[in-house]
Amino acid sequence: MWRTSFGLLEKSYVSGAPASFLLGKDLRIPLCPVPLCSAVVDVAIQDYVADVASELIYQNKSHTSSEVIFVFPLAPHMTIYSFQALNEDAKVQALLQDELFVPPLSVQAQQLHKATKGQENWEYLQHQSEHSGEVFACFLGSLSPGKEMVVTLRYVQELPRKLGGAAQFLLPATLHPHWNYYTWNCLNNKPHYSLLLTASLQSPRGVVNAEANCALTPLIYTAQDHSAARVSLAEIPPRDDFELLVYYGDPTEVSAVVEKGDPGAPVGSLLGDPLVLVTLSPSIPDAVPGQCQSGEFIFLLDTTFLERAQKSLLFLLKSLPLGCYFNIYCYGATSVGIYPQSVEYTQDNLTKAMQRILSTTSRLGDADLLGTLRTIYNTPQPHGHARQLFIFMTGLPPDKEAIAAEVCHHRNSHRCFSFCFSEDSAALAMTLARETRGEATYINSDKELAAVVLNCLKRALKPAAEGVSLSWTLPLGLEAEVLGGTPRSVFQGEHIHLYAKIRGEAQDMKVATGVLTLQFSLNGQNVAHTIPFPLCPQGDGRLAGHRLAARCLLGMLLADIVSGSGDEPRQRAVEISLTSGIICPFTSYVGVRTSQWVTWYQGPLALLPPHQTLVACQILQLRGSIRSSSCFPKSIFIPPGWLTAVQESWFAIQRLTHDIAALAQNGAHSKAPKPPPPSIYSLEYVDPKFVLSSQIFGPWVSKAIDECQKLVALQNVDGSWTLSSSLASALQVDEAEIKGKMPGEVTEPSIWATVLAVTWLQKKNRYYQDLCELLEDKAVTWLCSRAASQLDKCLEAANTLLESSMELVAGRTAENMTDTSMLGQGNPGYSYRLGDGMLKSSPMERDESGLKE
């Protein structure tokens, strides 16, 4: 499964011809992994950043020479800064160069880049791999039979913060390819390669513990105050992703570590000055059911897309919570805002918005997304409401660079959820989401739109800390500047990495301390967290924080360059890129292959400089990323026997490709070798997620939308329904019968109407769960606040009328309720929740300490 772990891939040769060949238009025998013999990994973790140095040894165990390529997947918060490969014939080193600088070597590099840009292997990786996102790829030439290739790779990455303040480090599958069948011995349950991993841990708060999903050596402290420690892998690695959790003392909602600069770098430069690594992790509780939620939701739709999005937009707008603000912009040749600025989510404002949307017509011409964004950024943001944009793109706008730069300039003020409907706009969608800590989604079919967007809305509705700010108290002569600024909002579960550059001089940095204060607003209450931190720079000189800060600063400079700020930002970006080893759009990799003289040769030719040639080396964006999305629905219905039939087809194709390859290797009259055991991973180009998305997921979702659209349109913004003839028609029940079956205890007809609507939706919960979950939550909240004591009779009558089987479940406390739990505010003795296809209520008692069963 090279598509998962990559590493060193080979393309075998037979009689001088490549063994990778085409069968028809798209079918192709995949590249094969070269076996990994050993991996030595040295990890340096400093608070929540890591520097990883690895040495990988591969061996060609085939009987023929192989053309090899090294491929390394890059995670979103990871960046390479050094790469080298060595065998007995040559050394290949990846170097960065200014794309506009033209010495003789650079001229060759530009020619090589143009020649290899559309090379077959690049296209093969881009089109056939299932991997999502960027990869580093470098051609390393030919590897002889039985010979080894030693790959040295260094990268830095930001680490997520887990429960208890632990830093989580995951070893990439390239360095631990446990997924590949050839790497594991099934007889003794040990890998065919050795893995030696050592981690050095450092934090001024002290290293408390280190845990992994396999055995580790005891923690060895290398500092008396326990601020530094070392730990190693104690036995064979797990047959799974290796995970290391590092726990620090006194976990706080904000942490700060000072990393020393490079002594050889000029004072005042990014690498030369000390840097503060800041992590923000405010504790944000769940939203209280029934309480108005804050947030500003702005929807940007291409006018050519309006007609297709009417149904999805209805579900989206009806699912917004009370207390938020919203607005809709339709952009085409010109931009049209439903309101001049965002308005409060009320019944009147929503009704007017839906009417104006229906009267908006499609306009031909280039979509003015850039102008629409500038209009939004120039409108005031409601105080205490985190701004989130939902951007729908049917095609690639002509000014994509300016759009990305504009969003980057305002990335701290909002979050983007971007949805693209074409492959050419996928890269822009991912850029907008990445710059603002949002999500990007590729919509394969209009039928998926409503369910996919509503799943994203659920994540967007998480509570947030508003008005986030940092203040510094430093000794006289020092000041701190946060590179890229501080985000105004931090959402529940987010962990923000910031980098602050310290400028100036203090009398004695070794004993000086600073104070960092994090302030924000949570549910209208002001919160402040203050932590002291030592200003004495720490670190082992590997500059992990400085390199990650360089990547952050390069993104800012790119936005300035696109905005037309002159040549100075570009020159600074190139300088930072070349000195830090972090690539940027104005630098590019070039692989320099240097021939190695044999060690025993001491003749006159040994005095000549080694011969240098250039090899292809690039960062590639694999197109598999648009087929698998963070918002893609995970629950799909698969007809019985369908997967079995598909697998049998895959096995048949596998046997066919194996036999054809055998003919090419052994000749037409040779006896065909016995094929290997079938595996669904033998055909690397098959993407089952893409196949299932359009043919299975789409039809029932579209049918569900059509069935419940009329009922959803009648729901009020507070979650209730009004008893009317329209409701009777939507429920397909006679209006007179509905009014006649209403229990006598009901004091308000809307209560009876809302119970009927929720019961009808829950009756078909299997089909409507993704579409109507937020709508049902609002309805149950409204019911619990108005009529908790009347729900038993209402639910019994609704079950009889609609021939449903909703149940009442007793004995469940508020602590046991799920995220969709709704605590009755009108009657504190009851709680109601949705789950398992049932509307449930449970009586509870209250004592002095709170609720109990």
C-alpha positions in Angstrom: 0.0 0.0 0.0 2.6 2.6 -1.1 -0.2 5.1 -1.5 -0.5 5.3 2.3 3.1 5.3 3.5 5.0 6.2 0.3 8.8 6.2 1.1 11.1 4.9 -1.6 9.3 3.6 -4.7 10.8 1.7 -7.6 10.0 1.3 -11.3 11.6 -1.9 -12.4 13.3 -2.4 -15.8 13.1 -5.4 -18.1 15.4 -5.4 -21.1 15.9 -1.7 -20.8 12.3 -0.8 -20.9 10.2 0.5 -18.0 7.9 -2.2 -16.5 5.3 0.5 -15.7 3.0 0.5 -18.7 -0.6 1.5 -19.6 -3.5 -0.9 -20.1 -6.1 1.1 -22.0 -6.5 4.7 -21.0 -6.2 4.8 -17.2 -5.3 1.3 -16.0 -1.7 1.1 -14.9 0.5 -1.2 -12.9 1.5 0.9 -9.9 5.0 1.8 -8.6 6.3 -0.7 -6.0 7.8 0.1 -2.6 11.5 -0.6 -2.0 11.8 -2.6 1.2 12.9 -0.6 4.3 15.7 -2.2 6.2 16.1 0.2 9.1 14.9 3.6 10.4 16.7 5.7 13.0 14.6 8.6 14.2 15.6 11.4 16.6 12.7 13.5 17.8 13.3 16.8 19.7 10.0 18.0 21.3 9.9 21.5 22.9 6.5 22.1 24.4 4.2 21.8 21.4 6.7 21.9 18.5 8.9 19.0 17.2 12.0 18.7 15.1 12.4 15.2 13.6 15.7 13.9 12.1 15.5 10.5 10.4 17.8 8.2 8.6 16.2 5.5 6.4 18.0 2.7 4.8 16.4 0.9 1.8 17.7 -2.1 -0.2 16.9 -3.2 -3.7 16.2 -6.9 -3.2 15.2 -7.6 -6.8 17.5 -9.0 -9.5 17.3 -6.0 -11.7 18.2 -2.3 -11.4 15.4 0.0 -10.5 14.7 3.7 -11.1 13.7 5.0 -7.7 11.8 8.0 -6.4 11.3 9.1 -2.8 7.9 10.4 -1.8 7.1 11.8 1.6 3.5 13.0 2.6 3.4 16.4 4.2 0.8 16.9 7.0 -0.8 20.4 7.2 1.4 21.5 10.1 4.6 19.9 8.9 7.4 21.3 6.7 10.7 19.8 5.4 13.9 21.8 5.7 16.6 19.2 4.8 16.8 16.1 2.5 19.7 14.0 1.3 20.0 10.5 -0.3 23.2 8.6 -0.6 24.3 5.4 -2.3 27.7 4.1 -3.4 27.4 5.8 -6.8 26.1 9.3 -5.9 24.7 11.7 -3.4 21.5 13.6 -4.1 20.7 16.7 -2.1 17.6 18.9 -2.3 18.6 22.6 -2.3 16.4 25.7 -2.4 17.0 28.4 -5.0 15.6 31.7 -5.9 13.5 31.1 -9.0 14.6 34.5 -10.5 18.3 34.1 -9.8 20.1 32.8 -12.9 23.6 31.4 -12.4 24.5 28.5 -14.7 23.2 25.9 -12.2 19.9 27.7 -11.9 19.5 27.9 -15.6 19.8 24.1 -15.7 17.4 23.9 -12.8 14.7 26.0 -14.6 15.1 23.8 -17.7 14.8 20.7 -15.6 11.7 22.0 -13.9 10.0 22.8 -17.2 11.0 19.4 -18.6 9.8 17.4 -15.7 6.7 19.4 -14.8 4.5 17.2 -16.9 6.5 14.1 -16.5 4.6 10.8 -16.5 5.6 9.9 -12.9 4.5 13.3 -11.6 1.2 12.9 -13.4 0.9 9.4 -12.1 1.3 10.4 -8.5 -1.1 13.4 -8.9 -3.9 11.5 -10.6 -3.6 7.9 -9.2 -2.8 8.4 -5.6 -5.5 8.4 -3.0 -3.4 10.5 -0.6 -4.8 14.0 0.1 -2.6 17.0 0.1 1.0 17.8 -0.5 4.0 15.4 -0.9 7.7 16.0 -1.2 9.0 13.9 -4.2 12.6 13.5 -5.5 14.0 11.3 -8.2 17.1 9.5 -7.0 18.2 7.7 -10.2 19.0 4.0 -10.5 19.5 1.6 -7.7 21.5 -1.6 -8.5 20.4 -5.1 -7.3 21.4 -5.7 -3.7 22.5 -2.1 -3.1 21.3 0.2 -0.4 20.0 3.8 -0.5 20.4 5.9 2.7 17.8 8.7 2.9 18.3 11.5 5.5 15.2 13.6 6.1 14.6 16.5 8.6 11.3 18.3 9.2 9.5 20.4 11.8 5.9 20.3 12.8 3.4 21.8 15.3 2.0 19.3 17.8 -1.7 19.1 18.9 -2.5 19.5 22.5 -4.6 16.7 24.0 -6.4 16.2 27.3 -4.3 17.0 30.3 -2.2 19.4 28.3 -0.3 16.5 26.6 1.7 17.1 23.4 0.8 14.4 20.8 3.5 13.2 18.4 2.6 10.8 15.6 5.3 9.1 13.6 4.6 9.3 9.9 3.9 6.0 8.1 6.9 6.7 5.9 9.2 6.2 8.9 7.2 3.3 10.2 5.4 1.6 7.2 3.4 -0.9 9.2 0.6 -0.9 6.6 2.7 -2.5 4.0 2.3 -6.3 3.8 6.0 -6.9 3.1 7.2 -5.1 6.2 5.8 -7.5 8.8 6.6 -11.1 9.6 3.3 -12.9 10.4 5.1 -15.8 12.0 6.8 -13.9 14.8 4.7 -10.7 14.6 7.8 -8.6 14.1 8.6 -6.1 11.3 11.3 -7.0 8.7 12.9 -3.6 9.5 14.4 -2.2 12.6 13.2 1.0 14.2 15.3 2.9 16.7 13.5 6.0 18.1 14.8 8.4 20.7 12.9 11.5 21.9 14.3 14.4 23.8 11.6 16.4 25.7 11.9 19.9 27.0 9.6 22.4 28.8 10.1 25.1 31.4 7.0 23.7 33.2 8.8 20.4 33.7 8.3 17.0 31.9 6.0 14.9 34.1 5.5 11.7 32.0 5.7 10.2 28.5 3.3 7.5 27.3 3.0 5.6 24.0 1.0 2.8 22.5 4.0 0.5 23.0 6.7 0.0 25.6 9.1 2.9 26.3 12.3 3.1 28.3 12.0 4.8 31.7 12.1 8.6 31.6 15.7 9.9 32.1 15.9 13.5 33.3 18.8 15.5 31.9 18.1 18.6 34.0 17.8 18.9 37.8 14.6 20.8 37.6 13.0 18.1 35.3 12.7 20.6 32.5 14.4 18.2 30.1 14.3 14.4 29.7 14.9 11.6 27.2 12.9 8.5 26.4 13.3 5.8 23.8 11.4 2.9 22.1 12.0 -0.2 24.3 10.8 -3.0 22.1 9.4 -3.7 18.7 7.2 -0.9 17.4 3.4 -1.2 17.4 1.6 -2.7 14.4 -0.1 0.6 14.2 0.7 4.3 14.0 3.3 5.1 16.7 1.8 7.7 19.1 3.7 9.5 21.8 2.1 11.7 24.5 4.2 14.0 26.5 2.8 15.5 29.7 4.0 18.7 31.3 3.6 20.1 34.8 0.8 22.5 35.6 -1.1 22.5 32.3 -2.5 26.0 31.7 -4.8 27.6 29.0 -1.8 29.5 27.6 1.9 28.4 27.5 5.0 30.2 26.5 8.6 28.9 25.9 11.5 31.0 24.7 13.7 29.3 22.1 17.2 30.6 21.5 18.2 31.9 18.1 21.0 30.8 15.8 24.3 32.3 17.1 25.6 32.4 13.5 22.6 34.4 12.2 22.7 38.3 12.2 21.2 40.0 15.2 17.8 41.4 14.4 17.0 38.6 11.8 14.3 36.1 12.3 16.7 33.2 13.0 19.1 35.4 15.1 16.7 36.7 17.8 15.1 34.6 20.5 11.5 33.5 19.8 8.6 32.9 22.1 6.5 29.8 21.3 2.9 30.4 22.5 0.1 27.9 22.6 -3.5 29.0 23.3 -5.9 26.4 24.6 -8.7 28.1 26.4 -11.2 25.8 28.2 -14.5 26.4 26.6 -17.6 24.6 28.0 -20.4 23.2 25.9 -23.3 25.5 25.0 -26.2 25.4 27.5 -29.3 23.9 25.8 -32.0 26.5 25.3 -29.6 29.5 25.6 -29.2 31.9 22.7 -26.0 31.2 20.8 -23.6 33.8 19.5 -22.0 33.9 16.1 -22.1 35.7 12.7 -22.8 33.4 9.7 -22.3 34.8 6.2 -23.1 32.8 3.1 -21.5 33.7 -0.2 -23.1 32.0 -3.2 -22.3 32.3 -6.9 -25.4 33.6 -8.6 -25.1 30.9 -11.3 -25.4 28.4 -8.4 -28.5 29.9 -6.7 -31.1 27.8 -8.5 -29.3 24.6 -7.6 -28.8 25.6 -4.0 -32.4 26.6 -3.1 -33.2 23.5 -1.1 -29.9 23.2 0.6 -30.0 26.9 1.6 -33.4 26.4 3.1 -32.1 23.6 5.4 -29.0 25.7 6.2 -30.9 28.9 7.2 -33.5 27.0 9.2 -30.7 25.2 11.2 -29.2 28.5 12.5 -29.5 29.0 16.2 -31.4 31.8 18.0 -29.2 34.7 19.0 -26.9 34.6 16.1 -26.5 37.1 13.2 -26.6 36.2 9.5 -26.3 37.6 6.0 -26.3 36.2 2.4 -24.2 37.6 -0.5 -24.9 36.6 -4.1 -21.9 37.3 -6.2 -21.7 37.3 -10.0 -20.7 40.1 -12.3 -21.7 42.3 -9.4 -22.1 41.5 -5.7 -25.5 41.7 -4.0 -26.0 41.5 -0.2 -29.4 40.5 1.1 -28.8 43.0 3.9 -26.2 45.9 4.0 -24.7 44.2 7.0 -25.5 41.1 9.1 -28.8 41.2 11.0 -30.1 39.3 14.0 -31.6 35.9 13.3 -35.4 36.5 13.7 -38.5 35.3 12.0 -39.0 38.5 10.1 -35.4 38.8 8.9 -35.3 35.2 7.8 -38.6 35.5 5.9 -37.4 38.7 4.1 -34.1 37.0 3.2 -35.8 34.0 1.7 -38.0 36.2 -0.4 -35.1 38.3 -1.7 -33.1 35.1 -2.6 -36.0 33.9 -4.7 -36.1 37.2 -6.6 -32.3 37.2 -7.2 -31.5 36.1 -10.8 -28.4 34.6 -12.2 -26.0 37.0 -13.8 -23.5 36.0 -16.5 -19.9 37.1 -16.2 -16.9 36.5 -14.0 -17.8 36.0 -10.4 -16.7 39.0 -8.3 -15.8 37.0 -5.2 -12.9 39.4 -4.4 -15.2 42.4 -4.4 -17.7 40.5 -2.2 -15.0 39.6 0.3 -13.8 43.2 0.5 -17.4 44.4 1.1 -17.8 41.9 4.0 -14.5 42.9 5.5 -15.5 46.6 5.5 -18.7 45.9 7.3 -18.7 46.0 11.1 -18.7 42.7 13.0 -21.4 42.3 15.7 -19.7 42.6 19.1 -19.3 39.2 20.8 -20.1 37.2 17.6 -17.4 35.2 15.9 -17.5 35.7 12.1 -17.6 32.6 9.9 -17.9 32.6 6.1 -19.5 29.8 4.1 -18.1 30.2 0.5 -19.6 28.3 -2.4 -17.5 28.2 -5.6 -18.8 26.7 -8.8 -15.6 27.5 -10.7 -12.2 29.1 -10.4 -12.3 32.9 -10.1 -9.8 34.7 -12.4 -8.2 36.6 -9.5 -7.5 33.7 -7.3 -4.2 35.0 -6.0 -5.8 38.3 -4.9 -8.6 36.4 -3.2 -6.2 34.3 -1.2 -4.2 37.4 -0.3 -7.3 39.2 0.8 -8.4 36.4 3.0 -4.9 36.0 4.4 -4.9 39.7 5.5 -8.1 39.2 7.5 -7.4 35.6 8.6 -7.5 36.5 12.3 -10.9 38.0 12.1 -12.9 35.1 10.8 -13.1 31.4 9.8 -13.8 30.1 6.3 -15.8 27.0 5.3 -15.2 26.7 1.5 -17.1 24.4 -0.8 -16.0 23.8 -4.4 -17.8 22.0 -7.2 -14.9 21.8 -9.7 -11.4 20.4 -9.6 -9.8 23.6 -10.7 -11.2 25.5 -7.7 -10.2 22.9 -5.1 -6.7 24.4 -4.4 -8.2 27.9 -3.8 -10.9 26.4 -1.5 -8.2 24.6 0.6 -6.1 27.7 0.8 -8.9 29.8 2.1 -9.8 27.2 4.7 -6.2 26.6 5.8 -5.4 30.3 6.2 -8.4 30.8 8.6 -8.4 27.5 10.4 -11.6 26.4 8.6 -12.5 23.4 6.4 -12.5 22.8 2.6 -14.9 20.4 1.0 -15.2 19.1 -2.6 -18.9 18.6 -3.5 -19.1 15.7 -6.0 -22.9 16.1 -6.6 -25.6 18.6 -5.8 -27.4 15.7 -4.1 -24.7 15.7 -1.4 -24.7 19.4 -0.8 -27.3 19.8 2.0 -26.0 16.9 4.1 -22.3 17.9 3.7 -22.9 21.6 4.5 -25.1 20.8 7.5 -22.3 18.6 8.9 -19.9 21.5 8.6 -22.5 23.8 10.2 -22.6 21.5 13.3 -18.9 22.0 13.7 -19.2 25.8 13.1 -21.8 26.0 15.9 -19.2 25.1 18.6 -18.9 27.8 21.3 -16.0 30.2 21.0 -13.9 32.5 23.1 -14.4 36.0 21.7 -12.2 39.1 21.8 -9.0 37.2 22.3 -5.9 39.3 23.1 -2.4 38.9 24.5 -0.5 41.4 26.6 3.2 41.2 27.6 5.0 42.3 30.7 8.8 42.2 29.9 11.9 43.7 31.5 12.9 47.2 30.4 14.4 47.3 26.9 12.5 44.3 25.6 9.3 44.1 23.5 7.5 41.2 21.9 5.8 41.1 18.4 3.4 38.3 17.5 4.1 37.3 13.9 0.9 37.3 12.0 -1.1 38.7 14.9 -3.5 37.0 17.3 -6.9 35.5 16.2 -9.9 37.3 17.6 -11.8 34.0 18.3 -10.8 30.6 19.5 -13.3 27.8 19.1 -13.9 24.9 21.4 -11.3 22.2 20.9 -8.9 24.5 19.0 -5.2 24.8 19.9 -3.6 27.9 18.4 0.2 28.1 17.8 1.7 31.6 17.8 5.2 32.9 17.4 6.4 36.1 19.0 9.7 37.7 18.2 11.6 39.3 21.2 13.4 42.5 20.3 15.8 44.6 22.3 18.3 43.8 25.1 17.9 43.2 28.8 20.5 43.3 31.5 20.5 39.6 32.3 18.3 37.3 30.2 19.3 34.2 32.2 17.4 35.3 35.3 14.8 37.6 33.9 11.2 36.5 33.6 8.3 37.7 31.5 4.5 37.6 32.1 2.0 36.7 29.4 -1.7 37.5 29.9 -4.5 35.9 27.8 -7.8 37.7 27.9 -11.1 36.8 26.2 -14.8 36.9 26.6 -16.9 33.7 27.2 -20.7 33.9 27.3 -20.5 37.6 28.1 -18.0 37.1 31.0 -14.5 38.5 30.8 -11.8 35.9 31.5 -8.0 36.4 32.0 -5.2 33.9 32.4 -1.7 35.1 33.4 1.4 33.0 33.4 5.0 33.9 34.1 7.8 32.4 31.9 11.6 32.4 32.1 13.3 34.6 29.4 16.4 32.4 29.4 16.4 30.9 25.9 16.1 27.1 25.7 16.5 24.6 22.9 19.1 22.4 21.4 20.0 24.6 18.5 17.7 22.8 16.0 15.5 25.9 15.7 12.2 24.1 15.3 10.1 27.1 16.5 12.1 29.5 14.3 11.5 27.4 11.2 7.8 27.2 11.9 7.7 30.9 12.5 9.5 31.4 9.2 6.7 29.4 7.5 4.1 31.7 9.2 6.0 34.9 8.2 6.3 33.7 4.6 2.6 33.3 4.3 2.2 37.0 5.5 4.8 38.2 3.0 3.1 36.4 0.2 -0.1 38.2 0.8 1.8 41.5 0.8 3.5 40.7 -2.5 0.2 39.8 -4.2 -1.3 43.0 -2.9 1.4 45.0 -4.7 3.6 46.1 -1.9 6.7 46.4 -4.0 9.9 44.2 -4.3 11.0 44.4 -0.7 8.6 41.8 0.7 9.7 39.4 -2.1 13.3 39.9 -1.3 12.7 39.3 2.4 10.7 36.2 1.6 13.5 34.7 -0.5 16.0 35.5 2.2 14.0 33.9 4.9 13.3 30.8 2.8 16.9 30.2 1.9 18.3 30.7 5.4 15.6 28.7 7.2 15.3 25.9 4.5 11.5 26.4 4.3 10.2 26.6 0.8 8.0 29.5 -0.4 6.3 30.3 -3.8 9.4 32.3 -4.8 11.9 29.5 -4.2 12.0 26.0 -5.6 13.7 22.7 -4.9 16.4 21.4 -7.2 18.0 18.0 -6.7 21.7 18.1 -7.1 23.2 14.7 -7.9 26.9 14.5 -7.1 28.9 11.4 -8.4 30.9 9.6 -5.8 34.5 8.4 -6.5 35.2 5.0 -5.3 37.1 5.1 -2.0 40.0 2.9 -3.1 40.8 5.0 -6.2 43.7 7.4 -5.7 44.6 8.1 -9.3 44.8 11.5 -11.1 41.1 11.7 -11.8 40.4 11.7 -8.0 41.7 15.3 -7.9 39.0 16.5 -10.3 35.8 18.0 -8.9 33.0 15.5 -8.7 30.5 15.6 -11.6 27.2 17.2 -10.8 23.8 16.8 -12.5 20.3 17.9 -11.7 17.4 15.6 -10.9 13.7 16.4 -10.5 12.6 17.4 -7.0 9.3 19.1 -6.2 6.5 19.7 -3.8 3.4 18.1 -5.4 -0.3 18.7 -4.6 -2.0 15.3 -5.1 -5.4 15.4 -6.5 -6.8 12.7 -4.3 -7.4 15.5 -1.8 -10.5 16.7 -3.6 -12.1 13.2 -3.5 -11.8 12.7 0.3 -13.0 15.5 2.4 -13.0 16.3 6.1 -16.8 16.9 5.7 -17.5 13.8 3.6 -20.3 11.8 5.2 -19.0 8.7 6.9 -22.4 6.8 7.1 -23.5 5.4 3.8 -25.9 2.7 2.8 -24.3 -0.1 0.8 -26.6 -2.7 -0.9 -26.0 -6.3 0.3 -23.3 -8.1 -1.8 -22.2 -5.0 -3.5 -18.8 -4.8 -2.0 -18.2 -8.5 -2.5 -18.9 -8.1 -6.2 -16.6 -5.1 -6.4 -13.8 -6.9 -4.6 -14.1 -9.9 -7.0 -13.8 -7.6 -9.9 -10.7 -6.0 -8.4 -9.2 -9.5 -7.9 -9.9 -10.4 -11.5 -8.2 -7.2 -12.8 -5.3 -7.9 -10.4 -4.8 -11.4 -11.8 -5.0 -9.9 -15.4 -2.3 -7.3 -14.7 -0.1 -9.8 -12.9 -0.3 -12.2 -15.9 0.5 -9.5 -18.4 3.5 -8.4 -16.3 4.7 -12.0 -16.1 4.5 -12.2 -19.9 6.7 -9.2 -20.3 9.2 -10.6 -17.8 9.3 -14.3 -18.6 8.3 -14.4 -22.3 5.0 -15.6 -23.9 6.0 -19.3 -23.6 7.2 -19.2 -20.0 5.2 -20.9 -17.3 3.2 -18.2 -15.5 4.1 -18.0 -11.8 1.5 -18.5 -9.2 -0.2 -15.2 -8.4 0.1 -13.7 -4.9 -2.9 -13.9 -2.6 -5.5 -11.4 -3.7 -5.7 -8.0 -2.0 -8.0 -5.1 -2.5 -5.0 -2.8 -2.3 -3.3 -4.4 -5.3 -4.8 -1.8 -7.7 -3.6 1.5 -6.3 -5.7 3.7 -8.6 -9.1 2.4 -7.2 -10.7 5.0 -5.0 -13.8 3.4 -3.4 -14.8 6.7 -1.6 -15.1 8.4 -4.9 -17.1 5.6 -6.5 -19.5 5.3 -3.5 -20.2 9.1 -3.2 -22.1 9.6 -6.4 -23.8 6.2 -7.0 -24.9 5.3 -3.5 -24.9 8.3 -1.2 -26.7 10.7 -3.5 -30.2 9.3 -4.4 -31.6 8.6 -0.9 -30.4 12.0 0.3 -32.1 13.8 -2.6 -35.3 11.8 -1.9 -35.1 12.7 1.8 -34.8 16.4 1.0 -37.8 16.3 -1.3 -39.9 14.5 1.3 -39.3 16.8 4.3 -38.6 20.1 2.5 -42.2 21.3 2.9 -42.2 20.6 6.6 -38.9 22.3 7.2 -40.0 25.4 5.4 -42.9 25.8 7.9 -40.6 25.7 11.0 -40.2 29.0 12.8 -36.8 30.3 13.8 -37.4 29.5 17.5 -37.9 25.8 16.6 -41.7 25.6 16.8 -44.4 24.9 14.2 -47.7 26.6 13.8 -50.9 24.5 13.6 -52.2 25.2 10.1 -53.5 23.6 7.0 -50.0 23.8 5.5 -48.7 21.7 8.3 -51.5 19.1 7.9 -50.6 18.9 4.2 -46.9 18.4 4.9 -47.7 15.6 7.4 -50.2 14.2 4.9 -52.9 14.2 7.6 -56.4 15.8 7.5 -56.4 19.1 9.3 -59.7 18.4 11.1 -58.3 15.1 12.4 -55.1 16.9 13.7 -57.2 19.4 15.6 -59.6 16.7 16.9 -56.8 14.5 18.3 -55.1 17.4 20.2 -55.0 16.5 23.9 -57.2 18.6 26.1 -54.2 19.4 28.4 -52.5 21.4 25.6 -52.7 25.1 26.3 -51.1 26.2 23.1 -51.8 24.7 19.6 -48.1 25.3 18.6 -47.0 22.8 21.2 -49.2 20.1 19.6 -48.0 21.1 16.1 -44.3 20.9 17.1 -44.7 17.5 18.8 -46.4 16.2 15.6 -43.6 17.6 13.4 -40.8 16.2 15.5 -42.5 12.8 15.8 -42.9 12.7 12.0 -39.2 13.5 11.5 -38.1 11.0 14.1 -40.3 8.3 12.5 -37.9 8.5 9.5 -34.8 9.3 11.5 -32.7 6.9 9.5 -33.0 9.0 6.4 -33.2 12.5 7.9 -30.7 12.4 10.7 -27.9 14.4 9.0 -30.5 16.8 7.5 -32.7 17.6 10.4 -30.7 17.0 13.6 -30.2 20.8 14.2 -33.8 21.5 13.4 -35.0 18.9 15.9 -32.7 20.2 18.5 -34.3 23.6 18.3 -37.7 22.1 18.4 -37.1 20.1 21.5 -35.5 23.0 23.2 -38.6 25.1 22.5 -40.9 22.3 23.8 -39.0 21.9 27.0 -39.1 25.6 27.7 -42.8 25.8 27.1 -44.6 22.6 27.8 -42.5 20.1 29.7 -45.5 18.8 31.7 -47.7 18.4 28.6 -45.3 16.3 26.5 -46.4 12.8 27.8 -50.0 13.2 26.6 -48.9 15.0 23.4 -46.4 12.2 22.5 -48.9 9.5 23.2 -51.5 11.2 21.0 -48.9 11.9 18.2 -47.9 8.2 18.1 -51.5 7.2 17.7 -52.2 9.7 15.0 -49.0 9.1 12.9 -48.8 5.4 13.7 -45.4 5.9 15.2 -43.7 4.2 18.2 -41.9 7.0 20.0 -41.2 6.0 23.6 -40.7 7.7 27.0 -37.7 6.5 28.9 -37.5 7.1 32.6 -34.5 7.2 35.0 -32.0 9.2 33.0 -30.3 12.2 34.6 -29.0 15.3 33.0 -25.4 14.1 33.4 -26.2 11.1 31.3 -27.7 13.0 28.4 -26.0 13.2 25.1 -24.9 16.3 23.2 -28.4 16.7 21.9 -29.8 16.7 25.4 -32.3 19.5 26.1 -33.0 20.4 29.7 -36.5 21.6 30.3 -36.3 25.2 31.6 -40.0 25.6 32.1 -40.2 22.5 34.4 -36.8 21.7 36.0 -38.1 18.3 37.1 -37.9 16.8 33.5 -35.3 16.4 30.9 -35.9 15.6 27.2 -33.5 14.4 24.6 -33.4 13.0 21.1 -31.7 9.7 20.4 -32.1 6.3 18.9 -35.1 7.4 16.9 -37.1 8.4 20.1 -38.2 11.5 21.8 -37.5 10.7 25.5 -38.4 12.3 28.8 -37.3 11.3 32.2 -38.5 12.5 35.6 -35.7 13.7 37.9 -35.5 14.9 41.5 -33.6 17.9 42.7 -31.8 18.1 46.0 -29.5 20.7 47.5 -26.4 19.4 45.7 -28.2 19.4 42.3 -30.0 16.8 40.1 -30.1 13.2 40.8 -32.1 10.2 39.6 
